[in-house]
Amino acid sequence: MAERRETLSWLEVQRLYRPRDVQVDYDRDLADPGEYPYTRGIHPGMYRERLWTMRQFAGFGTAKETNERFHYLLRQGQTGLSTAFDMPTLMGYDSDDPHALGEVGREGVAIDSLRDMERLFAGIPLGEVSTSMTINGPAIILFAMYLAVAERQGVPWEKVRGTLQADILKEYIAQKEYIFPPKPSMRLIVDMMEFAAREVVQWNTISISGYHIREAGSTAVQELAFTLADGFAYVEAGIARGMDVDSFAPRLSFFFNAHMDFFEEIAKYRAARRIWARRMREKYGAKNPRSWMLRFHTQTAGCSLTAQQPDVNIIRTAYEAMAGVLGGTQSLHTNSMDEVLSLPTEKAVTIALRTQQVLAYETGVAGTVDPLAGSYFIEDLTNRMEAAAEEYFQRIDAMGGVLAGIENGFFQREIADAAYRYQLEVDRKERIIVGVNGFIEPDEEPIPTLKIDPALERAQVLTVQQVRAERDPAAVEQALAAVRAAAVDGSNLMPPILDAVRAYATEGEIVQTMKTVFGSYREAAVF
């Protein structure tokens, strides 16, 4: 009997696919690229007209070091910036807070005040570059800092382009970098959506992120379903605020993982576009076609990288990147081979960027749109991914929505069960991972990795203390009082936070001010 084959989501794969195995109505289910329901892509010409944006995640040490890496990447041909922040910044602590000890600048750049943000983007014209920022709990503060830097550069906000991750729901589900409880966190998201819809019209206020859901151990089906469910929750929150759906939905974007199951990943992206288009038009009444278009960034799977034989990660990343492109991504980050060991070296990050450039200019994949459309296998897999996601939507709706699912631990249990099942298969060698449970090299030589000088933490601590010593204390006190008043009375928090960062209030001070009103969040244990 032939061995049974399955995708990484445990969807059965037949030996052979024929016309009778798939039911597709071209006009209803596919249509041409650039036409509803956008299964084949959101633009008619896709990469024939414009290549995807090539981003490489960068951030380490102080703003000075990361600024140097930004300039290096731009010189190498990168077309968009993607900013990684260190753990204290992600969690809302200043660099001299005792909670930050030993973590400053380790996993990303340390940003405490507007002075750091000014140094981070020194010499980089914010009216000409698109910037992505991976920040969630304190995203509203970092967004305000970025806009304040644009002001100082003389760049009108309507010309500022970029994306905040700001997807707080996936933090409770998977990544756990939250600060406030879910309800006030959702309020901050809607405050940013409302403000940006008026003032920063080219900015994507949320990058609804399945990436971290997948990194936590979910299947591709779970990533698809939970990410879109989060997206629907943000749409409903915006509508509940009184906003017209077409005033903010065109600026919602998505962030997906590109994992190793090549065809399943392509089907996932195609299904995501179709589901989003249908829901936005049919359930939420969006009239603007841009509200129906699911635009997404892709990053190759960090969780697929191995510490063993790290050079092999270059190969993994190349296949994953190709899946993202064949699936119609709008921008792409390719992981460096050494990221499982440390922040990437310049050599490793250059190879990762060159992987995208070879893909774009040498392989021919940009020559035609959605070249796998009509494949019996791809269309059947796209249909099954969509059907499996719809089953999850029904379960989530039945329990009262995404917030209820977070509170009762539904998402956490689903992901944990999938991760456990996958690890059992690896342990039993039912799935072979090169270098880990097969094709092992016992006498590997370690590769060079990036080392973060501990002196950078001491320098950053001195910087934030110097900022506090030089600023106007009365102006800071007044600005923080305005932040607290807005948190209490329910008015939009963006304007007072902008005033606070202009006065050089630190991120930690603004977070602590909001904590006095919102409190902080502690997750209930899930078994």
N, C-alpha and C positions, 0 to 999 in steps of 0.2 A: 504493500500500500504506500502511495506517495506521501511524503512528509507534508503535513499541513503548514501553510504559510499564512502569516498574519502581519498586519501593519503594527507599528508601535502603539496604536490605540486598540489592538486586538480585533481589528476588522479583518475578516477572512479575505484572502486573496486567491482567486481561482487560478488554475494553471493557464487558462486561455479565455479571452473575452471575445464575444461575437456580437453582432447587431442585436440579437434577441436578449442580451444581458443588460441592456441599458434603454431606458425610456427618456428621451429628451425631445422637447419641442423647441426648435431653434429660436423662434421669435419670443416665446414665453420664457425659456430657461437660460438662453445664451445671449442672443442678439449680437450685433456687431460691436466691437470695442467702442467705447464712448457712448453707448446707448443702454438705457435701462433694460435689464437689471444689473448691467456692468460686470457680469460674470467673466467676460473676456478682457476686462480692463476699463479704467475710467476715462481714458483718452483715446481718440480714434487712431492716432499714429504711435502712441506710446514712445518707445525708445528710438524709433526712426526720427521723431521730431526733437526729442530731448532725452538724454540719458538720465538715469536715476541720480540723485544726489549722493555723492560718496562721502560718508562721514566716518571718522575714526574717533572713538571715545578717548578723551584725554583729560588728565587731571592728577596731579600729585604735588606734594610739598606745599609751598606757598604760591601766591598768585604769580610771582615773578617766574618761577620754574615752569608753571603751566603755560604762561604767556609765551615763553620761549618754545615750548612744544607746539603750541598753536601755530606760531609763525613757521616752524619747521614743516608741519603738515601742509600748510597752505603752499609753501614752496614746492612740495612734492606733488602737488596737483590735487589735493583734497578740495572739495567744493562746498563743504559746510562744516561747521564746528559742532562738536558734541562734548559737553562738559560733565565730568565726573567730580562729585564733591566728596569730601572725606566724611567719616562717620559722625563726628561731632556736628558738622554742618547739617547733615541729613537729619539728625535727631534734635536740632535746635539748641545746641550748647556752644558757647563761645570757647575759643581755644585755651583760655586760662581757667576754664571751669574744671574742678576736680574730676568730673565724669569724663573729660576729654583726654586725660593723661595717657600718653603712649599711643594715641590714635590720631593725633593731628597730622594731616597731610599724608597719611599712610595709604588710604584706599582712594584718594582723590584730593582735590585742592581744598585748602582751608579758606573759608570765606566768613569773616566775622562782621565786617562793616562795608559801607560804600567805598572806603579807601581800597579794600582788597579787590572789589569788583572793578574799580577804575584801573588798578594795576593789571588785572587779569586780561582786560581788553585794550590795553595800551597799544596804540599803533594799528588797531584793527577797526576799520570804519564800519560801524554797526548798521549803516544804511546800505551796505553793499554785501554783507555776509549774513547767511542764515545760521542761527545758533540754536542748538537743542540743549536743554538743561535737565539732567536727571535729578529731580528734587521733588519731594512729595509733601510731607507734613508741613514744612515751612516754605512751601513753594511761593506763596503770596509775597513773602518777604524778599526772596531772591528775584522774583519778577519785578518788584518795585526797585530793587537795586539796579537791575539791568536797564530799566526805563530811565532811571536817574543818570546812568552813564550816557545813554543816548542823548539826553538833554544836554549834558556837559559837552558832548561832541557836536551839538547843534543839529542833530538828526531828528526830524519830526517823527512822532510816534507812529503816524500812519505809514511810514516807510520801514519801520522795524519789522523784520521777519524772523520767525523761529518757532520753537515749540517748548512748552513746559511739559514735563511728564505729568506731575500733579494728579496722578490717578490714585487717590487715597483708598478707594475700595479694594484694589488689589493688594494694598499694604496689609489690610486686615485679613485678607484671604491667604496671602502667600509670603510677602517679603518682610513684614513686621516692623517696618520703619515708620511707625505712627507716633503722634504726640498727643493729640486731643481725641476725645470720643468721636464716634462716627457722625453724629448729627451736626455738631459744630464744624467738623471737618468738611462735610458736604456743603455747609453754608459758605465756607471759605472758597470752595470750588466755584459755586454759583456767583459769588461776589466777583471773582476773576473773570468768569464768562461774561457777566453783565458789563463790567468795566471795559474789557477788551473789545466787546461788540461795538462800543461807542468810540473808544479812543485808540485802540491798537488793532486796526481792522485786518492786518495781514498775519496776526499772531495766532498760533494754535494754542488755545488755553489749556487743553488737556491732550495728552497722548495716552489713550486708553490702552493699558499695557497687559497683553497676554504673556509677554516675555518672561516676567518673573513668576507667573503662575506655572509656566512650563519648567523654569529652572527649579522650582520647588518640587517637581516630580510628577506633574500632571501629564496626561496623554494629550495628543494633538486635538482630539475631540473635546476634552475638558478645557483646554486653552481656548479653543474657538468659542465654545458655549459660554464659559464664565466671563471671557473678555467682552463679548457682545452683550451679555446680560448687564455687566457694569456700564457699558455704553448706554443702554436703554435707561438705566437708573439715572444717569446724568441728564439725559434728555428730559425725563419726567421731572427731575428736580428743577431744571430751567423753566419748563412750562409752568410748574407750580409757583415759581417766583413771579409769573406774569409775563415772561418773555415770549415773543413769537418764535416758534421753533426755527424758522428760517433766518432769524437774526443771529443765531449762534451755532446751529448744527453744521453749516459749511466750514467752521473753524475747529471742529472736533476731528482729531486724527487718531490713528491706532499704531500700536507697536507690537509686532509679532516676532516670535522665535522662528528660526530656520534650523530644524533638527535634521537628523541623519536619514530618516525615511523619505527618500527623495520625492516619490510620487504623492505620498500622503500630504507632505507639506504643500505642494503645488495645489492639490485639491482643497486643502484648508483655506488658502487665500482666495480661491475662486468661490468657494461656498460662502466665505465671510462677506464678500462684496454683494452676493445675491441676497443673502439674508438681510443685511443692513438696508439695502435699497428697498426691498419689499416692506420691511417694518416701518421705515421712515415715511414712505409714501402712503401705505395702507393703514397703519395704526396711528401714527402721529400726525398725519395730515400735512406733511411738508410739501410745499408747492415748488420750491426752488430745486432744480435738478442737482445743484451742488450739495444740497442736504442729503441727497440719496447716495452720493458717491463716498464710498469708504476708501479714504486715503491712508496709507500705512507705511511706516518705517519697519525695516527688518534688521535684526541682528542675528548673526550665526550663534549657534547654541554653546554657551559657556559650559553647560553641564555635560556636553558631549566630549569636551577636551579631556585629555588624560595627562597625568604627571609622568607616566611611563611613555618612553619614546615620543617626546613632545614634538619632534620634527613631523611626525605623522599628522599632527593637528593641522598642519598646512593643507594637507589633502582633504581632511574632514571639512575644513572651512571653505575650500573651493567648491566642493559638492553642495554644501549648504547654501552658499552664495548663489550658485546657479539655480537652485530651487526657488530662492527668493525672487530672482529676476524672471524666471519662467512663470512664476506666479503673479508677476505684475507689480512688484513693490515700487514705491516712489523714492525711497532712499534706503541706503544699505550701510551697515557697519560690519566689517569682517574682523573677527577676533584674531588676536595674535597668538602664535603658537605657544608662548610662554605664560599666557594669562592665568593658567591654572596654578602657576608657581609664584607669580608676582605681577605687579604692574609691568606692562611691556617695555622692553628696550626699544631704542630707536630702530635698530635693525629689524626686530620682529614686527614692529608696527608698519615699517616700510614694506615688508613682504606682504603683510595683510592688505595694505592699500594697493600694491601692485597686483594682487590677486583680483581685485575689482577691475583694475585697468586692463588686465589681460582678458578678463571676461567680457568687458565692454568693447574692446577694440580688436580682439583677435579671434574670438570663438564664433562670431556670427549670430549670437543669440539676440542681439538687438535689431536684427534685420527684418523680422516679421513679428506681428503681435499675436500672443497666445498660441504659439505653434503647436501645442499639444491638444488644442480644442478638437473635438471629434474623435479622439482616441476612446475606444469603447471602455477601456480601463479607467482613464482619467474621468470621463463623464460619469461612470458608475460610482467611482470613489467620491467625486464631488457631491453627487446626490446622497450617498450614504452618510457623508460627513454632515451635510445639511440636516438630514433626518435625525441623526443622533443628537445634534445640537438642539433641534426643536423639542426632542424628548426632555432634555435638561431644562429648557425654558419652561415647559409645563410643570416640572417638579419645583422649580424656583418660584413660579407664580403661585403654586398651590400652598407653599409655606409662607407666603406673604411678601416675597420679593427678596432682593439682594441683602438689604440690611438685616432682615429676619434670618436669612441663611447664614450670615456672618455670626450673628448672636447665638444661633443654635449649633454652630460648628459644622454645618453641612459641607461647605466648600473645603474646609480643612481636612475633614474625614475623607472626602472623595479623593483629594490629592494624595493624602498619606497612604490610602489603600492602593492607589495606582503605583506610587513610588515603591511600596513594599513588594508588590507583585513583580514589578520590573527587576528589582534587585534580586529576588529569588531566582528569576530566569537567568540572570547573569551568574549568580553563584552556582547554579546547576549546569552552566555552560549551554543553556538552551538558546541564549543570545551571545554571540562571540563579540568581544570588544578587543580589537587588536592591541596587543601589548599589555592587556589587563588580565584576561583569562584565556588568551590564545596568542600564539606567535610571540612569546615572551623572550626578552633578551635579559638574562640575569646579570650581566656585567655592563650595564649602561654607564656612560660618562655623563655627569651633570652638565647642563648648559649654563652659560652666563645669564644672570638675572639682574634686574634693576634693584639697586639698594637705595633706600631713603635715608639720608643723613639725619641722625637725631638732632643735629644742630638746627635743622629747619623748624622743628617744633618750638625750640626756644626762641627763635627769631620771630615766629608767628605770635607767640605769647607776648613778646615785647611790643609787637606792632599794635595789637589790640589794646594793650595798656597805654601806649602812646596816644592812640586815638582818643581814649577816654580823658586823658590829661589835657589834650589840646582843644577839644570841642567846647561849645557853650553849654554848661550844665543846665541852665534854666530853659534853654530851647529844647533840650532832650527831654527834660521833665514834662514840659508842656506838651510835646509831641506824644509822649507815651501816655499821658493822661487822656489825650484825644483818642488814641487807639483803644484804651479801656472803655471810654464812653461809647464809642461806636460798637464795640463788642457787646456792651450791655443793651444799647437801644436798638440794635438790629440794622443799623444803617450800613452801607457798603464800606468795608474795611480798607479797600485799596487806597483811597485818598489820604486817610490819616497815616497809613503805613508808609506811603510815599513821603509824606512830610517827616516821618520819624527817620527814615533812612537818609534823607537829605540833611537832617541834623546830626548824622553819624551815630544814631542809636545803633547798638549792635543787634545782631540776629537774636542772641540769647536774651537780651533785655526785652525785645519785642515779644518773643515767645513766652517769657515769664509773665509779661503783662497780660497776654491773652489767657494764659493758664489760670490766672486769678478769677477769670470769668467762666472759662470753658471746662476747667479741670484737665486731668490727663487720663489716659486709657490704659487699662490693664486687661489683657486677654484672659478669658476663662479657659481653664485647661480642657483639652479635647482628647478623649481616649477612644 
